[in-house]
């Protein structure tokens, strides 16, 4: 892609465009799994391309953000599944995360479904719409976090140590993309 003249801005624009297409396909023809699969594949391709051009180890980024369960409450599943507010408990000593982090795409897909089981309750079409909308939202946040002044602001309010704001956002893009996959 670099040889073709695609820089980070072009790659992010293509990523956002493909996410918008995914959302549109889901909204208009939620039963068209072939088109959804094609659009979702394109989102994964452009996320990976962006990760490659930014010299990111996407597995490590995912492990930093979600390897120990929910990054907010530090539980697996997220305590939202119990009807509680998702926040770091004051004396959070226990961690219900697995001993080994996922290593394959399939393992990450299953892991994230276990962390956030509430994302898959209810009507499948509503869930698909919500998840695809979140993919687009997270890409917008990724684009915003790539600007130095915004990145500096995000570092101040970040709740998670050891992960840069743009790494956190790319992990969120991948996580919500997996959520779309899990709906299918």
ZISUL-V874724 format. One record per residue. RES is the residue in one letter. SS is DSSP state (a for helix, b for strand, c for the rest). PSI is psi in radians with two decimals (NA if undefined). Layout:
res->[RES;RES]
ss->[SS;SS]
psi->[PSI;PSI]
//
This chain:
res->[X;X;X;X;X;X;X;X;X;X;X;X;X;X;X;X;X;X;X;X;X;X;X;X;X;X;X;X;X;X;X;X;X;X;X;X;X;X;X;X;X;X;X;X;X;X;X;X;X;X;X;X;X;X;X;X;X;X;X;X;X;X;X;X;X;X;X;X;X;X;X;X;X;X;X;X;X;X;X;X;X;X;X;X;X;X;X;X;X;X;X;X;X;X;X;X;X;X;X;X;X;X;X;X;X;X;X;X;X;X;X;X;X;X;X;X;X;X;X;X;X;X;X;X;X;X;X;X;X;X;X;X;X;X;X;X;X;X;X;X;X;X;X;X;X;X;X;X;X;X;X;X;X;X;X;X;X;X;X;X;X;X;X;X;X;X;X;X;X;X;X;X;X;X;X;X;X;X;X;X;X;X;X;X]
ss->[c;c;c;c;c;c;c;a;a;a;a;a;a;a;a;a;a;a;a;a;a;a;a;a;a;a;a;a;c;c;c;c;a;a;a;a;a;a;a;a;a;a;a;a;a;a;a;a;a;a;a;a;a;c;c;c;c;a;a;a;a;a;a;a;a;a;c;c;c;c;c;c;c;c;c;c;c;c;a;a;a;a;c;c;c;c;c;c;c;c;c;c;c;c;c;c;c;c;c;c;c;c;c;c;a;a;a;a;a;a;a;a;a;a;a;c;a;a;a;a;c;c;c;a;a;a;a;a;a;a;a;a;a;a;a;a;a;a;a;a;a;a;a;a;a;c;c;a;a;a;a;a;a;a;a;a;a;c;c;c;c;c;c;c;a;a;a;a;a;a;a;a;a;a;a;a;a;a;a;a;a;a;a;c]
psi->[-0.64;-0.73;-0.49;-0.03;0.19;1.98;-3.11;-0.70;-0.73;-0.73;-0.75;-0.66;-0.73;-0.70;-0.84;-0.74;-0.73;-0.60;-0.69;-0.71;-0.76;-0.84;-0.72;-0.77;-0.77;-0.72;-0.74;-0.71;1.24;-0.26;-0.09;1.31;-0.48;-0.80;-0.67;-0.81;-0.77;-0.81;-0.73;-0.68;-0.74;-0.66;-0.83;-0.71;-0.82;-0.55;-0.80;-0.71;-0.78;-0.75;-0.72;-0.80;-0.48;0.06;0.78;2.51;1.72;-0.57;-0.76;-0.66;-0.79;-0.70;-0.72;-0.75;-0.84;0.00;-0.50;0.41;-2.65;2.25;-0.31;-1.03;-0.14;0.45;2.79;1.89;2.86;2.50;-0.14;-0.54;-0.37;0.07;0.19;2.81;2.33;1.80;2.82;2.06;2.54;-0.67;0.88;1.71;-0.66;2.52;2.22;0.30;2.71;2.77;-0.74;2.36;2.69;2.64;-0.38;2.90;-0.73;-0.70;-0.70;-0.71;-0.83;-0.75;-0.84;-0.56;-0.61;-0.58;-0.75;1.12;-0.43;-0.35;-0.20;0.35;2.59;-2.82;2.26;-0.73;-0.71;-0.71;-0.75;-0.77;-0.77;-0.86;-0.75;-0.59;-0.67;-0.58;-0.85;-0.78;-0.76;-0.58;-0.72;-0.72;-0.63;-0.80;-0.78;-0.66;-0.21;-0.13;2.26;-0.81;-0.66;-0.70;-0.74;-0.72;-0.74;-0.59;-0.62;-0.70;0.03;2.39;-0.09;2.14;2.66;0.11;2.29;2.67;-0.73;-0.54;-0.74;-0.74;-0.67;-0.59;-0.68;-0.69;-0.81;-0.75;-0.79;-0.51;-0.70;-0.60;-0.72;-0.79;-0.76;-0.53;-0.52;NA]
//
